[in-house]
């Protein structure tokens, strides 16, 4: 199903048009919070698109309640959030783009802050700010301390220093960097930031712009070894095999292989045999602490 709404008549030439895309699949427990955080921004020149992947948990009913305040929404199968986001930006008309996952939320004033920063600095392609972790009930846990005010390319290809829901960028930067890589399951946002960083200037904003929800089904909390190895592949793609993130993830692959090999062995024999497989991981994690993706 799909619904479009006519463009809102109250647009202003003073504000750049911002397109926000929300991908969602069975996020009925959180999506209303995300929606309300967008529409309550009181940003007149807003295009808001929600692309649901065919939810069966009541999400569609929630989205439909807000349909009159959306520019477009649809509920149909997709191949994951990266594909949904790409679809949303393919139909976007905004000068500034952003996506907000269905379990995250904006803080008040986020859109105005980002728009003003980009309008005042035409040489900047992307702005990003601070944010807070929140729990399943929406209570604040702690600041997202991984955000960095400054970083170089080497840092970026080893760790993600940007809070994704607190980032906004120009359409021109999206065109230069290209869409999200749909072959990636967990780190498509970080991989896109690496490409975008090579095509435009980033600017840190010392403002709290978004909430990042910690919940069991969040992508950053699932995937295990497969997610970690995806981290390593991205580092190898844009860095080299000897970069810290790739080294650590490959030692984790070796450790996992040792555990599989000795899975049904007697405990003592398994522990002795597994040591050469696990020792490189422990050594790499200790020596390269803080230099790789967890």
N, C-alpha and C positions, 0 to 999 in steps of 0.2 A: 504494500500500500504506500501511497505517496500523496503528499499534499503541499501545494504552494500557496503562499499568501502574497497579495499585491504589495509592492514596495510602500513603506510607510510614507505618508505625505509630509511628515515633519522632519525633513532633512535640512541640514545646514551646511553651507560651504565652509564654515569656520573649522569644522572637524573633519579629519580624514575618515573615510568610510572604513570601518573595521568589520572583517568577517571572522566570526568565531564558529568553529566546527566542533561538535561533540559526537564522538563515536560511542556506541553503547551496545552491550549484549548482556541481558539479564542482570542489570544493575538497578532494579526497581527499588532497592533499599536506599539508594543514594542519588538517583538521577534528578529527583525533584529539587534537592539542595543545589545541585549543579545548575539546573535551569534557572532557579530563582536568583542565584548569584550572578548570572549573566543579565537577566532582564531587569534586575534591580540596580544596575549600574547607572541608569538614567543617562545613557549615552545615546544621543539622538540619531547619530548616523551609524547604526548597527545593523549588520546582516547576521542573523543567527540561524545556523543549519544544524539539525540533528539527524544523524544516520544510525539507525538501530539495525542490528544484524539479524533481526527476526526473533526478538525476545518472547519468552513464554511465561514470564513472571509478573505480568502486570505493568511492565515498563511502557508499553504502547498506550495503555489507558492514561497513564500519567502524562506522557508527551502530548496526547490529544487534548488534554485539558488546557495546555498552553499554546495550542496550534495558532491561535489568532495573533500571538506575539512572536511567532517564528517566521522566517523568510521561506524556509523549506524544511520538510521532514519526510523521512521514509523509513519503513521497516521491511527489510528484505535481506536475504542471505548475502554474506560477503565472506572474504577469505581472511578476515581479521581486521583489527583496528587500523593498521597502516593502509590497507586498501580503502576502508571507509573514509579515512581522512583525505586520501588522495582524491576520492570521488567528490568529497565536499569542496575541496579547493579548486577542483576542475570547473565547478559551477560558480565559484565565488566571484563577486564583483568588487570586493574591498581593496582599498589601497594598502591596508595593513591586515595581516593574517595572524591567526592564532588558533590552537585547538585546546579544548578543555575536556579531559576525560570525564566520564559520567560519575566517577567516584571522587573527583576533586572539586574545588570551588574557588571562585575569585573572592578576594577581599574587596570591600567597598572602595570605589575610586580607582580600581586597577586599570580600567580601559582609558580613563581620562589621563592618568599618569603616563601610561605608555604612549598615547597619542601625542601628548604635549612634548615628551622627550624626543620623539621622532620628528615632530614638526620643527622643533628648535635646532635640530642637528641633521641637516639634509645629507651629511656625509656618512651617517650611521645607518647600517642596514638592519640591525637587530638590537633590541633592548631586552634586558632581563633583570629581574629583581629578586628579593628575598621571599621567604614564606615559612609556613609552619606545618609540621606533621600534625595530623588530627587522627583520632581513633575512630572506630566504627560508629560511635554515637555522635561524633563531631566535636568532641572536646579536644582542646589543644594539648599536645604532648610536649613538644620542644621545637625550637627553631630548626630549619633545615641547614645545618652547619656546613654541609658539603659545598654550598654555593661559594664561588671564588670571585673576588673583585677584579682580579687580573690573572691571566694565565697565558701561556704560550702554546704553540701547536703540540709540542711534545707532551705537555701535561694533558691536553685535550684528547690525544689519541690513547692515553692510558687511563684516564678517569673522566667522568662527566661532571663538570663543575657548574652546570646550569640546571635550575629548577624549571622543568618543561612547562608547567602551567603558568609560570611567571614570566614567560618569554613571548615577545611580539616582534614581528618582522615585516619588512616591506614586500609587497607583491613582486617587485623587481628582483629581490634576493631569492625568493622561491623559484622564479623563472631561471635564474642563473644556476642555482644549485640543483634544481630538478626535484621531482617528487620523492616521497619516502620509498625506501627499498622494501618491497613487500616480501622479499625472501627472508627477511629478518623477523623473528617472532617476538623478541624481548627488547632489543636495543635499537630499534629503528629511529627513535628520536635522537639518541646520542650520535648515531652514524650520520644523520642529517645535519646535526650541528657541526660535525667535522667538515662536511662538504660546504656548508654555508660559511663557515669561518674562513675558508679559502677564497670566498667570493664577496665578502663584505665585512665591514667593521662592526664589532660587537661593543655594546656599552652597558656597563653595570649600573643599576639604579638602586640606591640605598633605601628602598621602600619595600614594605611587606605587600605583596601583590596576590598571593594565592595560598590556598590550603592544599596539602598533599596528603591524601588519606592512606593510612596504614590499615589494611584489611586483608584477610587470608587469600582472597582471589586476585589481589592486585598482581600485575605482571611481574613487578620487581620482587615479589615474594614467592614466585612459582618457577618451575623449570629446572631447578637443581643444577646438575652438572651440564646439561644441555645449554642452559642460559649462560653459565660461566664460559663454556667453550665458544659460544657466540660472541661474548666479550673479546676473547682472544683472537677470533677471526677478524673482527673489525680492526683491532690494533694492528694485526699483521697486514691487513689491507692498506692501512694508511701510515703505518710506522715501519716496523721491521720485526723479524722473529725474535731479536734480542731485546726488544722493549719490555719493560717489567710486566705489563698486563698480559702479554702473550706468554712469557716465560711461566708466570704463576699458573695460568689456566692450563698450560700443557703439563705441568707437574701434577695438577689435579686430575688430568686425564690418566696419567701414569698411576697415580694412587688408586683411582677407581678401577683400573685394569687389574691391579694387584688384589683388590678386594673381591673382584669377580672370580679371579683365578683360585683363590683360597676359600671361597664362600662355604664349601661343604667339608673343609679340612678340620681335623682336630685343632682345638684352640691354640695350643703351644706351637704346633707346626705352622699354623696359619700366621701367627704373630711373627715368628722368625722369618718365614718366607716373604711376608708382606713388607718387612722393614726396608729393603732396598727400593721398594715401590713408593713407600710413604715418606721416607726421609727427605727426598728432594722437595716435596711440597712444603713440609715443615720449615726447611731451610729457606726456601724461596719466600714464603710468607713472612718469615722473620726478617730477612735481610731487606726485602722490598716493601716493608710495611708502609702503608699510606700511598703507594705508587701504583696501585692496581684496583680494578673494579671487583667488588665483592659479589 
